[in-house]
Amino acid sequence: MSDNFIVVSPDAHLYDPVSGLYRGGDPAALTDAWDKAHDEWAAAMKAARRPILLIGLPGSGKSTFVSTGRHIGDDRLPRYAALFDATLTTRQERQILLEMADRLPVTAVVFTTPLTVCLQRNRARPADRRVPFPVISRMARNLESDPVTLQEGFSQILRADDISSNQVG
């Protein structure tokens, strides 16, 4: 979290509070994590945060972007922004968050990192954080067959190659 923006991510709720282990392979834990993330997103939208959805494959750079506080295009992250950091590779996943934004203009930042790079980064993760190859492949097919569009309700769509390497101050 930063003074300028908050980050909502289902991954934040997938660590066991006692053991510290990542529970991403547990279907019940995944459902609970997404429910908690949706609740956080709803609260951020009630606070009139500027919604930004980070969309891309595992290993595409979404979380790194968040942790380094990058610019979007020529601009710094908007003051009081809310970033949803998840793969969001299906229109259905994105639609839930767009509807929760309730008329606020929502920006999509789509990370277009090549699949081969995402797979390489995934292999470099700790074993409990790796996403199985079939899952990443399915997500890649989802994004390819159902790309992010303005017709979904986004006010703006930016591609990862539109993102400057400058740090937010």
N, C-alpha and C positions, 0 to 999 in steps of 0.2 A: 504494500500500500504506500502511497505517496500523498503529499499534501494536495497535489493536483488531481489525483484520480484514485479510484478504488478498483480492485480487481476481483472479479467473481470467477471462480473456477471449481468445477466438480472435483478436480484432482485434490484440492485443498482438504476435502472431507474424506479422502480415501486412505489416510494414514491412521493406523490403529493408535489410539492415544496412550496405551500402555506399552506396547512393544515397539511402536514406531514403524512397523512394517507397512508397506503399501498393499492395499487390499483390492486393487483394480481387477483381479480375476474373480472376485466374489460378486455374483449377480445382485444379491441383497444389498451389499455395500454400495454397488454402483447406483442402484435405484435410490437409496437413501442420500447418496452424494448429490445426485441430480436434483432431488427434491429440495435439499438444503440450498443448492446453488440457485434454483428458481426462486426460492424465498428471498435470498439475498438480492437477486436481480429486481424483484418486485419492490423491495424496500428502496433500492437505488433509484428506481424509476419514480417512486413517490416523492423522493427528494429532488426530483427534476435534474438528475445527473444527465450528462450528454452521453447517450448510449453508443458504444462502439463494439461490434462483434468481430472477434479475431477468428478467422476461418482457415483451416488448413490441416493437412495430414499430421499425424504424430511425427515429431522430428523436423517439422517445417520451419521452426523458429519462433512460434507464437510466444511461448513462455520466456524465451531469451529476449524478445522484443520488449515484453512487459518489464522484465527485471532490469533492463538497461535504459528504460524511459526514452525511447526514440521519438523522433519527429514523425509526423505523417505528412508526406509531401513536403511543402515548404513551411508547414506550421507545426508548432509544438502541440502536444496533446492538449485538447481543450480543457480549460479550468473546470473542475468538478465533473470530469468525465468518469463514466463507468465502463470498464472493459470486461467483456465476457470472453474468457480464455478457454476455448474448447475446440474440438475438431469441427463440429457443426457441418458435417459433410452432406446432410440431407436437408431438403427444403422443409420437411416437417419439423426438424429440430430448430431451424432458424425461425420458422413461423411462430412457434410458441413464444420466443423471445421478442420478436417484432410486435406481436399482439400485446405483450406485457408492457411495451414501451408506450402504448396508448397515445399516439399522435406526436410523440417526440421524434425529431428527425434522427434516424439511425444510420450510422456509417458502418459499412462492412469493409474490413481489411482482409483481403484474401492472399494467403501466403502460397505462392506458386512454385515453391521449392520442388525440383525434380524428385520423382519417386525414388530413384537410385540414391540420392543424397539422404532422403528421409530414412531409407532402409539402413544406410551406413550409420547414421546418427543413432538409430534405434538399437543397432547391434552394440554400440558403445555405451548404452545405458546399463545401470545395474540390472541384474537378472530379474528382480521383482518389478522393475519399471518397464521392461520390454513389452511391446505390443506384438502379438503374434502376426507373422507374415500374412496369413489369410485375412486377418482383420484389416490390416493396412491396405491390402490389395482391394478389398471390398470398399473401403472408404475412398480410395482413388477412383474406382469405377463410379461410385456415387457422385463424386464431384465432377467427373467427366460427363456423365449422362444427365446430371441435374445441376448445371453451373449456377453460381450466384448471379441474380439479375435484379435490375431496378424494379421490375414488375412484381417482385416479392414484397416490395414496400420500403426498400432502402432509399435513403435520400442521396447517398453517395456510395460508390464502390471504388476502393483503392486497391491496387495490386502491390504485393510486397516489393516489387522493383521500383515502386513509386516512393518508397520510404527512405528517407535520408539516414545517413549513419551518424548524424549529429546527436549528441546527448541532450536530453531535456535538463535544463538548468537547475 
